[in-house]
């Protein structure tokens, strides 16, 4: 534990946070550091709690991703996937987690209890909208099990499966870069990366994320670029988008990561020790981003 310290790393989510609002980025990655400890200052503990808030839409995505992950891992062991049992599990899990969040159990233990943004900020969400979150989760998994799994996953022998929701890491410019690939396998001489999506709209940032997955595959596994293929499976919209990887995409991804890291470093007081001051991270000028920010109740812009 002596080596456990706040180190600068890079991920797509960290990059998005920095671009959305530098002050939000500071609260999430620096201000909240150590907030899990009972002896931490009150503001640090509050920032840690707020950092762990999830919107109902994020919660939906996590539930679906984790259920798909567990279903695939069980299929690896048993060669069986029974959608009905997984749909029941989704319902039970979401009911349990919703009650825990509604009862504010996360205030005592934010790491082990779901903390919904809508409960912490007392948003007026109708029962119908909460029901829609549950119904969408069921639809997403049903589409996965009845369409994507049968057509895209089951035909691939499990011996050729390579990754299932596995956190991986590699280095760019000496900085640790994290990627978490939903599913990957080898087939017909290709390394295929599958990304599950649950949103209702296209994510403009998703292309760079997929390219980062491709970059990792080339750098860590030494897979030739032309042998890498990505498949984006939107289990909400029942839509598939496939792309072959090309050198230009991977070069751009590396350039993008390098520039993002340089911008993050430029805001630090001490790059070597990864130390930062709150005042060096300006507020966003896009107040639409502020509207649903986890840190509204502590942000100096609004208090």
C-alpha positions in Angstrom: 0.0 0.0 0.0 3.0 2.3 0.4 3.1 2.7 -3.4 -0.6 3.5 -3.6 -0.6 7.0 -4.9 -2.5 9.2 -7.4 -0.8 8.6 -10.7 -1.5 10.2 -14.0 -3.0 7.8 -16.5 -5.2 8.1 -19.6 -8.5 6.6 -20.6 -11.2 7.8 -23.0 -13.5 8.6 -20.1 -10.8 10.7 -18.4 -10.2 12.5 -21.7 -13.9 13.2 -22.0 -14.1 14.6 -18.5 -11.2 16.9 -19.1 -12.6 18.3 -22.3 -16.1 18.7 -20.9 -15.0 20.7 -17.9 -11.5 21.0 -16.4 -12.9 21.8 -12.9 -15.1 18.7 -13.0 -12.0 16.8 -14.0 -10.1 18.2 -11.0 -12.9 17.2 -8.6 -13.1 13.7 -10.0 -9.4 12.8 -10.3 -7.7 14.9 -7.7 -10.2 16.6 -5.2 -11.8 13.2 -4.4 -8.6 11.3 -3.9 -8.5 9.6 -0.6 -12.2 10.3 0.0 -12.9 6.6 0.7 -11.1 6.9 4.1 -13.1 7.6 7.2 -10.4 10.1 8.3 -10.5 12.1 5.1 -11.6 15.8 5.2 -15.3 16.4 4.8 -15.0 18.0 1.4 -12.8 15.2 0.1 -15.3 12.6 1.3 -18.2 14.5 -0.3 -16.3 14.8 -3.6 -15.7 11.1 -3.5 -19.4 10.4 -2.9 -20.3 12.8 -5.8 -17.7 11.2 -8.1 -19.5 7.9 -7.7 -22.9 9.2 -8.8 -24.4 7.6 -11.9 -27.3 8.9 -14.0 -30.1 6.4 -14.6 -28.9 6.1 -18.2 -25.4 5.2 -17.1 -26.8 2.7 -14.6 -28.8 1.1 -17.5 -25.7 0.8 -19.5 -23.7 -0.8 -16.7 -26.4 -3.3 -15.8 -26.6 -4.4 -19.4 -22.8 -4.6 -19.9 -22.3 -6.6 -16.7 -25.1 -9.0 -17.5 -23.7 -9.6 -21.0 -20.3 -10.2 -19.5 -21.6 -12.7 -16.9 -23.7 -14.5 -19.5 -20.8 -14.9 -21.9 -18.5 -16.2 -19.1 -21.2 -18.7 -18.0 -21.5 -19.8 -21.6 -17.8 -20.3 -21.7 -18.1 -22.8 -18.9 -21.5 -24.5 -19.6 -22.2 -23.8 -23.3 -25.6 -22.6 -22.3 -27.3 -19.2 -22.4 -30.9 -19.0 -21.1 -32.2 -15.5 -21.7 -35.1 -15.9 -19.2 -32.9 -16.4 -16.2 -30.7 -13.4 -17.1 -33.8 -11.2 -17.6 -35.0 -12.2 -14.1 -31.6 -11.4 -12.7 -31.7 -7.9 -14.3 -35.1 -7.2 -12.7 -34.0 -8.4 -9.3 -30.7 -6.5 -9.5 -32.3 -3.2 -10.6 -35.0 -3.4 -7.9 -32.3 -4.0 -5.2 -30.0 -1.3 -6.4 -32.8 1.2 -6.9 -34.0 0.7 -3.3 -30.5 1.1 -2.0 -30.0 4.3 -3.8 -33.4 5.7 -2.9 -32.6 5.0 0.7 -29.3 6.9 0.4 -27.2 3.9 1.6 -24.4 5.2 -0.6 -23.8 8.0 1.8 -22.3 5.5 4.3 -20.6 3.4 1.7 -20.5 5.0 -1.8 -18.2 2.3 -3.2 -20.5 -0.7 -2.5 -24.0 0.9 -3.0 -25.4 2.4 -6.2 -25.6 6.1 -6.0 -28.0 7.6 -8.5 -27.7 11.2 -9.5 -31.5 11.6 -9.6 -31.7 10.6 -5.9 -28.8 12.7 -4.6 -30.2 15.8 -6.4 -33.8 14.9 -5.8 -34.8 15.1 -9.5 -38.5 14.7 -10.2 -38.5 11.5 -12.2 -41.9 9.8 -12.7 -42.5 6.2 -12.0 -43.1 5.7 -15.7 -39.6 7.0 -16.6 -38.0 4.7 -14.0 -40.0 1.8 -15.5 -38.7 2.7 -18.9 -35.1 2.3 -17.7 -35.9 -1.2 -16.6 -37.8 -2.0 -19.8 -34.9 -0.8 -21.9 -32.4 -2.9 -20.0 -34.6 -6.0 -20.7 -34.9 -5.1 -24.3 -31.2 -4.6 -24.7 -30.4 -8.0 -23.2 -33.1 -9.6 -25.2 -31.7 -8.2 -28.4 -28.2 -9.4 -27.4 -29.4 -12.9 -26.6 -31.8 -13.4 -29.5 -29.9 -11.6 -32.3 -26.3 -10.7 -31.6 -25.3 -13.7 -29.6 -26.9 -16.2 -32.0 -25.6 -14.5 -35.1 -22.2 -13.1 -34.1 -21.0 -14.8 -30.9 -22.2 -18.4 -30.7 -20.8 -19.4 -34.1 -17.3 -18.6 -32.8 -15.7 -21.5 -30.9 -15.0 -20.4 -27.3 -11.4 -21.5 -27.7 -11.1 -18.4 -30.1 -12.5 -16.0 -27.5 -9.8 -13.7 -26.3 -11.2 -11.0 -24.0 -14.5 -10.4 -22.1 -14.8 -7.0 -20.4 -11.1 -7.1 -19.5 -9.2 -4.0 -18.4 -6.0 -3.8 -20.4 -3.2 -1.3 -20.3 -0.3 -0.1 -22.4 1.9 3.0 -22.5 1.9 6.1 -24.7 4.6 8.7 -24.0 5.5 6.9 -20.8 1.9 7.3 -19.4 -0.3 4.3 -18.6 -3.3 4.1 -20.9 -6.3 2.0 -19.9 -8.8 0.3 -22.3 -11.6 -2.0 -21.4 -12.7 -4.1 -24.4 -16.2 -5.6 -24.1 -15.5 -8.7 -26.2 -12.8 -9.9 -28.6 -12.1 -13.0 -30.5 -10.1 -14.5 -33.4 -11.8 -15.7 -36.5 -10.7 -16.2 -40.1 -7.3 -14.8 -39.4 -8.7 -11.6 -37.9 -8.7 -10.1 -34.4 -12.3 -8.9 -33.9 -13.2 -6.3 -31.3 -16.8 -6.0 -30.3 -18.2 -3.0 -28.4 -21.7 -3.2 -26.9 -23.7 0.1 -26.9 -27.0 0.8 -25.2 -27.7 4.4 -26.1 -30.5 5.7 -28.3 -28.2 8.0 -30.3 -24.8 7.8 -32.0 -21.8 8.7 -29.8 -19.5 11.0 -31.6 -16.6 10.0 -29.3 -17.0 6.3 -30.0 -14.9 6.2 -33.1 -11.8 7.3 -31.3 -12.5 4.8 -28.5 -12.7 2.0 -31.1 -9.5 3.2 -32.7 -7.8 3.2 -29.2 -8.8 -0.4 -28.9 -7.2 -1.1 -32.2 -4.1 0.7 -31.2 -3.9 -1.4 -28.0 -4.3 -4.6 -30.0 -1.5 -3.6 -32.3 0.9 -2.4 -29.6 0.2 -5.1 -27.0 -0.7 -8.2 -29.0 1.5 -7.3 -32.1 -1.5 -7.9 -34.4 -1.0 -6.4 -37.9 -3.3 -3.5 -38.4 -5.0 -5.0 -41.5 -6.0 -8.0 -39.3 -7.9 -5.9 -36.8 -11.7 -5.4 -37.2 -14.2 -3.6 -35.0 -17.9 -4.3 -34.6 -20.1 -1.8 -32.8 -23.3 -3.6 -31.6 -26.0 -1.3 -30.4 -28.3 -3.7 -28.5 -30.8 -0.9 -28.0 -31.2 0.1 -31.6 -30.4 -3.4 -33.0 -27.8 -1.9 -35.2 -24.3 -3.2 -36.2 -21.5 -1.1 -37.6 -18.3 -2.9 -38.8 -15.0 -1.4 -39.7 -11.6 -2.7 -40.8 -8.7 -1.0 -39.1 -6.2 1.0 -41.1 -2.9 2.6 -40.2 -4.2 6.2 -40.5 -6.8 5.5 -37.8 -4.2 4.0 -35.4 -1.8 6.9 -36.0 -4.5 9.4 -35.3 -5.5 7.6 -32.1 -1.9 7.7 -30.9 -1.6 11.4 -31.8 -4.9 12.1 -30.1 -3.9 10.3 -26.9 -0.5 12.1 -26.9 -2.1 15.6 -27.2 -4.7 14.8 -24.6 -1.9 13.7 -22.1 0.1 16.9 -22.8 -3.0 19.0 -22.1 -3.6 17.2 -18.8 0.0 17.6 -17.8 0.0 21.3 -18.6 -2.5 21.9 -15.8 -0.5 20.2 -13.1 1.7 22.0 -10.5 4.1 19.1 -10.4 4.0 16.6 -13.3 6.4 14.1 -11.8 4.3 13.8 -8.6 0.9 14.4 -10.4 -0.1 17.2 -8.0 -2.8 19.7 -8.9 -4.4 22.9 -7.6 -8.1 23.5 -7.9 -7.7 27.0 -9.2 -5.7 25.9 -12.1 -8.6 24.1 -13.6 -11.1 26.5 -15.1 -14.9 26.1 -15.3 -16.5 25.2 -18.5 -18.4 27.9 -20.4 -21.0 25.4 -21.6 -23.6 25.6 -18.9 -25.5 22.7 -20.5 -22.7 20.5 -19.2 -23.3 22.0 -15.7 -26.9 21.1 -15.7 -26.3 17.4 -14.9 -22.9 17.6 -13.4 -22.2 15.4 -10.4 -20.4 18.2 -8.6 -23.0 21.0 -8.7 -23.4 21.2 -5.0 -19.7 21.8 -4.4 -18.7 23.7 -7.5 -17.7 27.3 -6.8 -19.3 28.4 -10.0 -22.7 27.7 -8.5 -22.1 28.2 -4.8 
